[in-house]
Amino acid sequence: MEELAQHCIDLLASRGVSIDDIADCARYLQSDYHVDLKKEELVESVLSVISKREAQFAIVTGIEMDKVAEQHKMDDKVLEAALLRDEPLFGVDEVLAYGICNLYGSIAMTNFGFIDKNKYGIIAKLNEAGKSTGVCNTFLDDIVGAIAASAASRFAHRWIKK
Ligand code: MG
């Protein structure tokens, strides 16, 4: 495993997110098309998304923003407060996550919107946890949704090719 990819996997794990959790979200996104799909079949696609530099830096950046806000170490207290209350009109968390989806085309973008609205699995958990005091998952829930949406898109395209 390449060093930055491993760093991202470790960072995600430190925030309570496993590759398995993301693969399960990707499976959910494909479940209308492949009824018997197992999350294990999506792991390769999740790891492939995380192997891309642009995805890696989105992961590192998003998680760092959440952590610094959580530790009350931001210079800008207006920004810190917006992150801590997961301000609905903030929007930069989604924009950063689009950066990952952009690498995987329109299926990734529409899947991202879908799972952002219909929170599933680990994304629902992160969203809930972020509402309790002391935890900030403002960037992380979108990052995880974008990785899952991108992995689902990659899987769909490879399936079509078969
Ligand atoms: Mg968010």
Backbone and ligand atoms as CSV (ligand in chain L), in Angstrom:
chain,resi,resn,atom,element,x,y,z
A,1,MET,N,N,0.854,-1.214,0.000
A,1,MET,CA,C,0.000,0.000,0.000
A,1,MET,C,C,0.878,1.248,0.000
A,2,GLU,N,N,0.569,2.142,-0.877
A,2,GLU,CA,C,1.313,3.403,-0.988
A,2,GLU,C,C,1.141,4.228,0.309
A,3,GLU,N,N,2.163,5.022,0.628
A,3,GLU,CA,C,2.236,5.668,1.948
A,3,GLU,C,C,1.066,6.617,2.246
A,4,LEU,N,N,0.744,7.496,1.291
A,4,LEU,CA,C,-0.335,8.467,1.537
A,4,LEU,C,C,-1.702,7.777,1.594
A,5,ALA,N,N,-1.869,6.717,0.801
A,5,ALA,CA,C,-3.124,5.948,0.850
A,5,ALA,C,C,-3.279,5.324,2.242
A,6,GLN,N,N,-2.209,4.757,2.749
A,6,GLN,CA,C,-2.253,4.146,4.089
A,6,GLN,C,C,-2.533,5.210,5.149
A,7,HIS,N,N,-1.911,6.381,4.973
A,7,HIS,CA,C,-2.143,7.499,5.904
A,7,HIS,C,C,-3.643,7.842,5.935
A,8,CYS,N,N,-4.266,7.887,4.771
A,8,CYS,CA,C,-5.702,8.201,4.688
A,8,CYS,C,C,-6.545,7.131,5.365
A,9,ILE,N,N,-6.197,5.873,5.139
A,9,ILE,CA,C,-6.943,4.774,5.758
A,9,ILE,C,C,-6.827,4.855,7.289
A,10,ASP,N,N,-5.613,5.176,7.770
A,10,ASP,CA,C,-5.394,5.309,9.217
A,10,ASP,C,C,-6.179,6.500,9.779
A,11,LEU,N,N,-6.161,7.612,9.029
A,11,LEU,CA,C,-6.900,8.810,9.468
A,11,LEU,C,C,-8.397,8.521,9.568
A,12,LEU,N,N,-8.934,7.865,8.528
A,12,LEU,CA,C,-10.361,7.509,8.525
A,12,LEU,C,C,-10.670,6.604,9.718
A,13,ALA,N,N,-9.795,5.624,9.961
A,13,ALA,CA,C,-9.999,4.693,11.085
A,13,ALA,C,C,-9.981,5.448,12.412
A,14,SER,N,N,-9.092,6.441,12.523
A,14,SER,CA,C,-8.988,7.217,13.769
A,14,SER,C,C,-10.264,8.021,14.024
A,15,ARG,N,N,-11.064,8.245,12.956
A,15,ARG,CA,C,-12.331,8.975,13.081
A,15,ARG,C,C,-13.527,8.002,13.045
A,16,GLY,N,N,-13.243,6.705,13.166
A,16,GLY,CA,C,-14.304,5.710,13.300
A,16,GLY,C,C,-14.858,5.174,11.989
A,17,VAL,N,N,-14.103,5.353,10.886
A,17,VAL,CA,C,-14.596,4.910,9.572
A,17,VAL,C,C,-13.658,3.840,9.003
A,18,SER,N,N,-14.221,2.668,8.692
A,18,SER,CA,C,-13.413,1.598,8.096
A,18,SER,C,C,-13.685,1.509,6.588
A,19,ILE,N,N,-12.802,0.831,5.892
A,19,ILE,CA,C,-12.982,0.585,4.448
A,19,ILE,C,C,-14.281,-0.202,4.234
A,20,ASP,N,N,-14.527,-1.135,5.143
A,20,ASP,CA,C,-15.752,-1.933,5.108
A,20,ASP,C,C,-17.016,-1.062,5.184
A,21,ASP,N,N,-16.985,-0.076,6.069
A,21,ASP,CA,C,-18.128,0.848,6.216
A,21,ASP,C,C,-18.395,1.571,4.894
A,22,ILE,N,N,-17.316,2.023,4.239
A,22,ILE,CA,C,-17.483,2.779,2.987
A,22,ILE,C,C,-17.953,1.840,1.878
A,23,ALA,N,N,-17.397,0.621,1.855
A,23,ALA,CA,C,-17.815,-0.371,0.852
A,23,ALA,C,C,-19.301,-0.685,1.010
A,24,ASP,N,N,-19.783,-0.698,2.250
A,24,ASP,CA,C,-21.200,-0.985,2.485
A,24,ASP,C,C,-22.079,0.150,1.936
A,25,CYS,N,N,-21.622,1.395,2.060
A,25,CYS,CA,C,-22.365,2.534,1.479
A,25,CYS,C,C,-22.369,2.439,-0.052
A,26,ALA,N,N,-21.243,2.042,-0.627
A,26,ALA,CA,C,-21.158,1.891,-2.084
A,26,ALA,C,C,-22.094,0.765,-2.551
A,27,ARG,N,N,-22.150,-0.316,-1.782
A,27,ARG,CA,C,-23.061,-1.427,-2.096
A,27,ARG,C,C,-24.513,-0.940,-2.074
A,28,TYR,N,N,-24.842,-0.155,-1.048
A,28,TYR,CA,C,-26.197,0.419,-0.928
A,28,TYR,C,C,-26.560,1.221,-2.179
A,29,LEU,N,N,-25.596,1.980,-2.688
A,29,LEU,CA,C,-25.848,2.818,-3.871
A,29,LEU,C,C,-26.049,1.992,-5.143
A,30,GLN,N,N,-25.512,0.776,-5.152
A,30,GLN,CA,C,-25.648,-0.089,-6.328
A,30,GLN,C,C,-26.745,-1.136,-6.155
A,31,SER,N,N,-27.406,-1.138,-5.005
A,31,SER,CA,C,-28.288,-2.256,-4.668
A,31,SER,C,C,-29.543,-2.345,-5.559
A,32,ASP,N,N,-29.952,-1.246,-6.184
A,32,ASP,CA,C,-31.093,-1.313,-7.103
A,32,ASP,C,C,-30.736,-2.060,-8.389
A,33,TYR,N,N,-29.454,-2.057,-8.724
A,33,TYR,CA,C,-29.007,-2.645,-9.996
A,33,TYR,C,C,-28.427,-4.046,-9.817
A,34,HIS,N,N,-27.868,-4.287,-8.624
A,34,HIS,CA,C,-27.259,-5.588,-8.335
A,34,HIS,C,C,-27.770,-6.029,-6.968
A,35,VAL,N,N,-28.860,-6.782,-6.987
A,35,VAL,CA,C,-29.568,-7.112,-5.746
A,35,VAL,C,C,-28.703,-7.949,-4.803
A,36,ASP,N,N,-27.909,-8.857,-5.367
A,36,ASP,CA,C,-27.146,-9.778,-4.519
A,36,ASP,C,C,-25.724,-9.307,-4.231
A,37,LEU,N,N,-25.442,-8.079,-4.558
A,37,LEU,CA,C,-24.081,-7.573,-4.390
A,37,LEU,C,C,-23.659,-7.600,-2.918
A,38,LYS,N,N,-22.414,-8.053,-2.683
A,38,LYS,CA,C,-21.871,-8.057,-1.314
A,38,LYS,C,C,-20.912,-6.872,-1.179
A,39,LYS,N,N,-20.839,-6.325,0.029
A,39,LYS,CA,C,-19.957,-5.169,0.219
A,39,LYS,C,C,-18.490,-5.525,-0.103
A,40,GLU,N,N,-18.142,-6.802,0.099
A,40,GLU,CA,C,-16.767,-7.249,-0.191
A,40,GLU,C,C,-16.395,-6.992,-1.654
A,41,GLU,N,N,-17.406,-7.008,-2.531
A,41,GLU,CA,C,-17.147,-6.798,-3.965
A,41,GLU,C,C,-16.867,-5.332,-4.284
A,42,LEU,N,N,-17.109,-4.441,-3.334
A,42,LEU,CA,C,-16.874,-3.008,-3.554
A,42,LEU,C,C,-15.559,-2.532,-2.937
A,43,VAL,N,N,-14.910,-3.401,-2.158
A,43,VAL,CA,C,-13.689,-2.989,-1.439
A,43,VAL,C,C,-12.603,-2.538,-2.412
A,44,GLU,N,N,-12.425,-3.289,-3.498
A,44,GLU,CA,C,-11.391,-2.943,-4.482
A,44,GLU,C,C,-11.628,-1.530,-5.037
A,45,SER,N,N,-12.887,-1.194,-5.312
A,45,SER,CA,C,-13.197,0.130,-5.854
A,45,SER,C,C,-12.962,1.227,-4.817
A,46,VAL,N,N,-13.300,0.943,-3.572
A,46,VAL,CA,C,-13.052,1.938,-2.504
A,46,VAL,C,C,-11.549,2.209,-2.398
A,47,LEU,N,N,-10.750,1.157,-2.398
A,47,LEU,CA,C,-9.295,1.316,-2.287
A,47,LEU,C,C,-8.727,2.039,-3.503
A,48,SER,N,N,-9.326,1.796,-4.663
A,48,SER,CA,C,-8.874,2.464,-5.887
A,48,SER,C,C,-9.131,3.977,-5.805
A,49,VAL,N,N,-10.300,4.354,-5.263
A,49,VAL,CA,C,-10.606,5.783,-5.092
A,49,VAL,C,C,-9.569,6.409,-4.156
A,50,ILE,N,N,-9.276,5.706,-3.070
A,50,ILE,CA,C,-8.345,6.236,-2.062
A,50,ILE,C,C,-6.901,6.242,-2.580
A,51,SER,N,N,-6.638,5.567,-3.685
A,51,SER,CA,C,-5.277,5.567,-4.239
A,51,SER,C,C,-5.005,6.831,-5.062
A,52,LYS,N,N,-6.039,7.629,-5.339
A,52,LYS,CA,C,-5.844,8.847,-6.165
A,52,LYS,C,C,-5.398,10.013,-5.286
A,53,ARG,N,N,-4.372,10.709,-5.762
A,53,ARG,CA,C,-3.809,11.831,-5.002
A,53,ARG,C,C,-4.850,12.895,-4.630
A,54,GLU,N,N,-5.694,13.253,-5.602
A,54,GLU,CA,C,-6.669,14.310,-5.356
A,54,GLU,C,C,-7.665,13.893,-4.274
A,55,ALA,N,N,-8.028,12.617,-4.283
A,55,ALA,CA,C,-8.912,12.096,-3.241
A,55,ALA,C,C,-8.186,12.104,-1.895
A,56,GLN,N,N,-6.935,11.708,-1.918
A,56,GLN,CA,C,-6.157,11.645,-0.674
A,56,GLN,C,C,-6.063,13.017,-0.017
A,57,PHE,N,N,-5.776,14.043,-0.811
A,57,PHE,CA,C,-5.640,15.373,-0.210
A,57,PHE,C,C,-6.986,15.933,0.239
A,58,ALA,N,N,-8.061,15.539,-0.401
A,58,ALA,CA,C,-9.398,15.941,0.074
A,58,ALA,C,C,-9.675,15.292,1.439
A,59,ILE,N,N,-9.302,14.024,1.575
A,59,ILE,CA,C,-9.502,13.303,2.842
A,59,ILE,C,C,-8.695,13.964,3.965
A,60,VAL,N,N,-7.410,14.195,3.688
A,60,VAL,CA,C,-6.517,14.781,4.694
A,60,VAL,C,C,-7.005,16.175,5.108
A,61,THR,N,N,-7.393,16.975,4.120
A,61,THR,CA,C,-7.839,18.349,4.387
A,61,THR,C,C,-9.133,18.364,5.201
A,62,GLY,N,N,-10.099,17.562,4.782
A,62,GLY,CA,C,-11.390,17.545,5.469
A,62,GLY,C,C,-11.276,17.093,6.910
A,63,ILE,N,N,-10.525,16.022,7.119
A,63,ILE,CA,C,-10.388,15.493,8.485
A,63,ILE,C,C,-9.636,16.490,9.372
A,64,GLU,N,N,-8.631,17.151,8.814
A,64,GLU,CA,C,-7.879,18.138,9.601
A,64,GLU,C,C,-8.788,19.303,10.022
A,65,MET,N,N,-9.635,19.758,9.122
A,65,MET,CA,C,-10.560,20.851,9.450
A,65,MET,C,C,-11.481,20.444,10.611
A,66,ASP,N,N,-12.033,19.229,10.524
A,66,ASP,CA,C,-12.912,18.748,11.608
A,66,ASP,C,C,-12.161,18.690,12.941
A,67,LYS,N,N,-10.925,18.172,12.893
A,67,LYS,CA,C,-10.159,17.992,14.136
A,67,LYS,C,C,-9.783,19.326,14.769
A,68,VAL,N,N,-9.338,20.267,13.942
A,68,VAL,CA,C,-8.918,21.567,14.483
A,68,VAL,C,C,-10.129,22.300,15.079
A,69,ALA,N,N,-11.282,22.182,14.424
A,69,ALA,CA,C,-12.505,22.799,14.962
A,69,ALA,C,C,-12.870,22.152,16.301
A,70,GLU,N,N,-12.823,20.825,16.317
A,70,GLU,CA,C,-13.156,20.058,17.518
A,70,GLU,C,C,-12.255,20.433,18.707
A,71,GLN,N,N,-11.000,20.730,18.393
A,71,GLN,CA,C,-10.029,21.084,19.451
A,71,GLN,C,C,-10.072,22.579,19.789
A,72,HIS,N,N,-10.981,23.325,19.133
A,72,HIS,CA,C,-11.099,24.783,19.348
A,72,HIS,C,C,-9.789,25.500,19.088
A,73,LYS,N,N,-9.077,25.048,18.054
A,73,LYS,CA,C,-7.767,25.635,17.759
A,73,LYS,C,C,-7.767,26.500,16.506
A,74,MET,N,N,-8.948,26.795,15.953
A,74,MET,CA,C,-8.980,27.648,14.762
A,74,MET,C,C,-8.764,29.100,15.164
A,75,ASP,N,N,-8.023,29.841,14.332
A,75,ASP,CA,C,-7.852,31.281,14.564
A,75,ASP,C,C,-9.185,31.986,14.345
A,76,ASP,N,N,-9.876,31.567,13.298
A,76,ASP,CA,C,-11.132,32.225,12.946
A,76,ASP,C,C,-12.287,31.558,13.703
A,77,LYS,N,N,-12.772,32.238,14.707
A,77,LYS,CA,C,-13.804,31.650,15.575
A,77,LYS,C,C,-15.177,31.610,14.898
A,78,VAL,N,N,-15.373,32.463,13.885
A,78,VAL,CA,C,-16.639,32.418,13.129
A,78,VAL,C,C,-16.690,31.110,12.337
A,79,LEU,N,N,-15.562,30.798,11.669
A,79,LEU,CA,C,-15.463,29.543,10.916
A,79,LEU,C,C,-15.586,28.342,11.857
A,80,GLU,N,N,-14.878,28.423,12.973
A,80,GLU,CA,C,-14.905,27.320,13.944
A,80,GLU,C,C,-16.336,27.039,14.421
A,81,ALA,N,N,-17.062,28.094,14.740
A,81,ALA,CA,C,-18.444,27.935,15.215
A,81,ALA,C,C,-19.330,27.337,14.122
A,82,ALA,N,N,-19.120,27.755,12.866
A,82,ALA,CA,C,-19.917,27.222,11.746
A,82,ALA,C,C,-19.665,25.721,11.599
A,83,LEU,N,N,-18.391,25.324,11.713
A,83,LEU,CA,C,-18.061,23.897,11.589
A,83,LEU,C,C,-18.645,23.106,12.756
A,84,LEU,N,N,-18.542,23.660,13.949
A,84,LEU,CA,C,-19.001,22.926,15.140
A,84,LEU,C,C,-20.521,22.742,15.152
A,85,ARG,N,N,-21.254,23.680,14.551
A,85,ARG,CA,C,-22.715,23.494,14.534
A,85,ARG,C,C,-23.177,22.881,13.210
A,86,ASP,N,N,-22.221,22.474,12.352
A,86,ASP,CA,C,-22.523,21.871,11.051
A,86,ASP,C,C,-23.540,22.734,10.296
A,87,GLU,N,N,-23.190,23.995,10.174
A,87,GLU,CA,C,-24.040,25.009,9.549
A,87,GLU,C,C,-24.554,24.540,8.174
A,88,PRO,N,N,-25.874,24.450,8.014
A,88,PRO,CA,C,-26.435,23.910,6.760
A,88,PRO,C,C,-26.046,24.703,5.497
A,89,LEU,N,N,-25.793,25.994,5.661
A,89,LEU,CA,C,-25.451,26.810,4.490
A,89,LEU,C,C,-23.942,26.940,4.290
A,90,PHE,N,N,-23.160,26.196,5.043
A,90,PHE,CA,C,-21.692,26.270,4.919
A,90,PHE,C,C,-21.269,25.852,3.508
A,91,GLY,N,N,-21.572,24.603,3.128
A,91,GLY,CA,C,-21.401,24.175,1.737
A,91,GLY,C,C,-19.999,23.815,1.276
A,92,VAL,N,N,-18.976,24.321,1.974
A,92,VAL,CA,C,-17.594,24.052,1.542
A,92,VAL,C,C,-17.239,22.574,1.744
A,93,ASP,N,N,-17.889,21.941,2.726
A,93,ASP,CA,C,-17.663,20.509,2.957
A,93,ASP,C,C,-18.112,19.693,1.739
A,94,GLU,N,N,-19.252,20.048,1.162
A,94,GLU,CA,C,-19.720,19.351,-0.047
A,94,GLU,C,C,-18.807,19.658,-1.242
A,95,VAL,N,N,-18.378,20.918,-1.338
A,95,VAL,CA,C,-17.532,21.308,-2.481
A,95,VAL,C,C,-16.209,20.543,-2.456
A,96,LEU,N,N,-15.619,20.404,-1.292
A,96,LEU,CA,C,-14.373,19.640,-1.182
A,96,LEU,C,C,-14.618,18.183,-1.605
A,97,ALA,N,N,-15.748,17.632,-1.171
A,97,ALA,CA,C,-16.067,16.239,-1.501
A,97,ALA,C,C,-16.326,16.044,-3.002
A,98,TYR,N,N,-16.915,17.068,-3.657
A,98,TYR,CA,C,-17.126,16.962,-5.111
A,98,TYR,C,C,-15.818,16.706,-5.840
A,99,GLY,N,N,-14.744,17.258,-5.290
A,99,GLY,CA,C,-13.421,17.081,-5.903
A,99,GLY,C,C,-13.119,15.608,-6.142
A,100,ILE,N,N,-13.568,14.764,-5.213
A,100,ILE,CA,C,-13.369,13.311,-5.372
A,100,ILE,C,C,-14.315,12.799,-6.466
A,101,CYS,N,N,-15.588,13.186,-6.385
A,101,CYS,CA,C,-16.592,12.709,-7.354
A,101,CYS,C,C,-16.254,13.132,-8.785
A,102,ASN,N,N,-15.664,14.315,-8.931
A,102,ASN,CA,C,-15.314,14.825,-10.259
A,102,ASN,C,C,-14.405,13.880,-11.028
A,103,LEU,N,N,-13.653,13.073,-10.300
A,103,LEU,CA,C,-12.729,12.134,-10.944
A,103,LEU,C,C,-13.473,10.918,-11.501
A,104,TYR,N,N,-14.773,10.777,-11.128
A,104,TYR,CA,C,-15.503,9.553,-11.484
A,104,TYR,C,C,-16.804,9.795,-12.250
A,105,GLY,N,N,-16.989,11.003,-12.739
A,105,GLY,CA,C,-18.090,11.260,-13.668
A,105,GLY,C,C,-19.462,11.458,-13.036
A,106,SER,N,N,-20.468,11.469,-13.923
A,106,SER,CA,C,-21.814,11.878,-13.510
A,106,SER,C,C,-22.469,10.905,-12.538
A,107,ILE,N,N,-22.178,9.615,-12.654
A,107,ILE,CA,C,-22.796,8.656,-11.717
A,107,ILE,C,C,-22.317,8.955,-10.291
A,108,ALA,N,N,-21.045,9.313,-10.169
A,108,ALA,CA,C,-20.507,9.644,-8.842
A,108,ALA,C,C,-21.194,10.882,-8.276
A,109,MET,N,N,-21.413,11.885,-9.134
A,109,MET,CA,C,-22.032,13.130,-8.666
A,109,MET,C,C,-23.476,12.895,-8.203
A,110,THR,N,N,-24.252,12.171,-8.999
A,110,THR,CA,C,-25.662,11.962,-8.621
A,110,THR,C,C,-25.764,11.034,-7.401
A,111,ASN,N,N,-24.883,10.016,-7.349
A,111,ASN,CA,C,-24.865,9.140,-6.169
A,111,ASN,C,C,-24.532,9.924,-4.911
A,112,PHE,N,N,-23.625,10.871,-5.042
A,112,PHE,CA,C,-23.219,11.679,-3.886
A,112,PHE,C,C,-24.418,12.476,-3.351
A,113,GLY,N,N,-25.151,13.105,-4.256
A,113,GLY,CA,C,-26.339,13.865,-3.844
A,113,GLY,C,C,-27.361,12.964,-3.163
A,114,PHE,N,N,-27.503,11.759,-3.710
A,114,PHE,CA,C,-28.481,10.804,-3.170
A,114,PHE,C,C,-28.122,10.384,-1.742
A,115,ILE,N,N,-26.858,10.008,-1.549
A,115,ILE,CA,C,-26.477,9.489,-0.215
A,115,ILE,C,C,-26.329,10.629,0.794
A,116,ASP,N,N,-26.120,11.833,0.293
A,116,ASP,CA,C,-26.082,13.005,1.176
A,116,ASP,C,C,-27.478,13.264,1.757
A,117,LYS,N,N,-28.500,13.039,0.948
A,117,LYS,CA,C,-29.878,13.233,1.412
A,117,LYS,C,C,-30.381,12.013,2.193
A,118,ASN,N,N,-30.168,10.821,1.626
A,118,ASN,CA,C,-30.628,9.585,2.272
A,118,ASN,C,C,-29.486,8.983,3.081
A,119,LYS,N,N,-29.166,9.580,4.175
A,119,LYS,CA,C,-27.990,9.153,4.936
A,119,LYS,C,C,-28.123,7.672,5.295
A,120,TYR,N,N,-27.052,6.927,5.019
A,120,TYR,CA,C,-27.085,5.477,5.215
A,120,TYR,C,C,-25.851,5.041,5.988
A,121,GLY,N,N,-26.015,4.024,6.823
A,121,GLY,CA,C,-24.895,3.351,7.480
A,121,GLY,C,C,-23.989,4.297,8.252
A,122,ILE,N,N,-22.705,4.220,7.954
A,122,ILE,CA,C,-21.708,5.018,8.680
A,122,ILE,C,C,-21.965,6.524,8.505
A,123,ILE,N,N,-22.549,6.916,7.373
A,123,ILE,CA,C,-22.808,8.347,7.135
A,123,ILE,C,C,-23.878,8.854,8.115
A,124,ALA,N,N,-24.890,8.042,8.341
A,124,ALA,CA,C,-25.921,8.390,9.333
A,124,ALA,C,C,-25.311,8.470,10.728
A,125,LYS,N,N,-24.431,7.511,11.020
A,125,LYS,CA,C,-23.773,7.496,12.339
A,125,LYS,C,C,-22.915,8.737,12.547
A,126,LEU,N,N,-22.141,9.088,11.521
A,126,LEU,CA,C,-21.260,10.269,11.620
A,126,LEU,C,C,-22.094,11.530,11.802
A,127,ASN,N,N,-23.176,11.607,11.074
A,127,ASN,CA,C,-24.055,12.764,11.146
A,127,ASN,C,C,-24.663,12.896,12.550
A,128,GLU,N,N,-25.103,11.776,13.099
A,128,GLU,CA,C,-25.669,11.765,14.454
A,128,GLU,C,C,-24.621,12.172,15.488
A,129,ALA,N,N,-23.428,11.538,15.379
A,129,ALA,CA,C,-22.347,11.816,16.341
A,129,ALA,C,C,-21.942,13.288,16.289
A,130,GLY,N,N,-21.977,13.855,15.086
A,130,GLY,CA,C,-21.590,15.254,14.910
A,130,GLY,C,C,-22.531,16.223,15.608
A,131,LYS,N,N,-23.716,15.746,15.942
A,131,LYS,CA,C,-24.688,16.613,16.618
A,131,LYS,C,C,-24.424,16.692,18.123
A,132,SER,N,N,-23.645,15.719,18.650
A,132,SER,CA,C,-23.341,15.783,20.082
A,132,SER,C,C,-22.170,16.745,20.304
A,133,THR,N,N,-22.137,17.338,21.464
A,133,THR,CA,C,-21.091,18.337,21.735
A,133,THR,C,C,-19.712,17.677,21.760
A,134,GLY,N,N,-18.737,18.402,21.238
A,134,GLY,CA,C,-17.359,17.922,21.284
A,134,GLY,C,C,-16.947,17.107,20.074
A,135,VAL,N,N,-17.884,16.771,19.195
A,135,VAL,CA,C,-17.540,15.996,17.998
A,135,VAL,C,C,-17.869,16.821,16.752
A,136,CYS,N,N,-16.915,16.899,15.822
A,136,CYS,CA,C,-17.159,17.601,14.562
A,136,CYS,C,C,-16.898,16.642,13.397
A,137,ASN,N,N,-17.953,16.305,12.678
A,137,ASN,CA,C,-17.831,15.452,11.484
A,137,ASN,C,C,-18.328,16.199,10.251
A,138,THR,N,N,-18.266,17.508,10.285
A,138,THR,CA,C,-18.843,18.328,9.218
A,138,THR,C,C,-18.265,17.991,7.848
A,139,PHE,N,N,-16.950,17.855,7.770
A,139,PHE,CA,C,-16.319,17.477,6.499
A,139,PHE,C,C,-16.372,15.967,6.276
A,140,LEU,N,N,-16.196,15.207,7.361
A,140,LEU,CA,C,-16.022,13.758,7.206
A,140,LEU,C,C,-17.221,13.059,6.571
A,141,ASP,N,N,-18.446,13.436,6.942
A,141,ASP,CA,C,-19.603,12.722,6.380
A,141,ASP,C,C,-19.654,12.888,4.849
A,142,ASP,N,N,-19.276,14.076,4.376
A,142,ASP,CA,C,-19.277,14.299,2.921
A,142,ASP,C,C,-18.127,13.569,2.229
A,143,ILE,N,N,-16.981,13.553,2.895
A,143,ILE,CA,C,-15.824,12.840,2.338
A,143,ILE,C,C,-16.171,11.348,2.163
A,144,VAL,N,N,-16.770,10.770,3.196
A,144,VAL,CA,C,-17.124,9.344,3.152
A,144,VAL,C,C,-18.191,9.108,2.069
A,145,GLY,N,N,-19.180,10.006,1.995
A,145,GLY,CA,C,-20.207,9.887,0.958
A,145,GLY,C,C,-19.602,9.961,-0.436
A,146,ALA,N,N,-18.633,10.848,-0.616
A,146,ALA,CA,C,-17.995,11.014,-1.930
A,146,ALA,C,C,-17.154,9.795,-2.305
A,147,ILE,N,N,-16.464,9.223,-1.348
A,147,ILE,CA,C,-15.667,8.011,-1.649
A,147,ILE,C,C,-16.612,6.871,-2.037
A,148,ALA,N,N,-17.694,6.712,-1.270
A,148,ALA,CA,C,-18.659,5.646,-1.565
A,148,ALA,C,C,-19.313,5.872,-2.929
A,149,ALA,N,N,-19.711,7.105,-3.211
A,149,ALA,CA,C,-20.363,7.429,-4.492
A,149,ALA,C,C,-19.405,7.177,-5.660
A,150,SER,N,N,-18.150,7.527,-5.470
A,150,SER,CA,C,-17.140,7.327,-6.523
A,150,SER,C,C,-16.855,5.846,-6.730
A,151,ALA,N,N,-16.783,5.100,-5.636
A,151,ALA,CA,C,-16.539,3.653,-5.729
A,151,ALA,C,C,-17.712,2.978,-6.448
A,152,ALA,N,N,-18.935,3.423,-6.152
A,152,ALA,CA,C,-20.124,2.861,-6.813
A,152,ALA,C,C,-20.087,3.164,-8.309
A,153,SER,N,N,-19.656,4.373,-8.662
A,153,SER,CA,C,-19.549,4.755,-10.072
A,153,SER,C,C,-18.494,3.907,-10.785
A,154,ARG,N,N,-17.355,3.752,-10.153
A,154,ARG,CA,C,-16.286,2.926,-10.746
A,154,ARG,C,C,-16.790,1.497,-10.971
A,155,PHE,N,N,-17.479,0.960,-9.979
A,155,PHE,CA,C,-18.012,-0.396,-10.075
A,155,PHE,C,C,-18.997,-0.494,-11.247
A,156,ALA,N,N,-19.899,0.481,-11.352
A,156,ALA,CA,C,-20.916,0.469,-12.416
A,156,ALA,C,C,-20.255,0.489,-13.787
A,157,HIS,N,N,-19.264,1.342,-13.963
A,157,HIS,CA,C,-18.593,1.438,-15.270
A,157,HIS,C,C,-17.856,0.158,-15.632
A,158,ARG,N,N,-17.230,-0.456,-14.648
A,158,ARG,CA,C,-16.497,-1.692,-14.916
A,158,ARG,C,C,-17.451,-2.840,-15.216
A,159,TRP,N,N,-18.625,-2.792,-14.587
A,159,TRP,CA,C,-19.638,-3.818,-14.823
A,159,TRP,C,C,-20.120,-3.747,-16.271
A,160,ILE,N,N,-20.368,-2.514,-16.738
A,160,ILE,CA,C,-20.840,-2.297,-18.099
A,160,ILE,C,C,-19.835,-2.842,-19.114
A,161,LYS,N,N,-18.556,-2.675,-18.793
A,161,LYS,CA,C,-17.483,-3.106,-19.705
A,161,LYS,C,C,-17.424,-4.613,-19.885
A,162,LYS,N,N,-17.907,-5.380,-18.876
A,162,LYS,CA,C,-17.773,-6.838,-18.907
A,162,LYS,C,C,-18.479,-7.472,-20.104
L,1,MG,MG,MG,-21.081,17.895,5.999
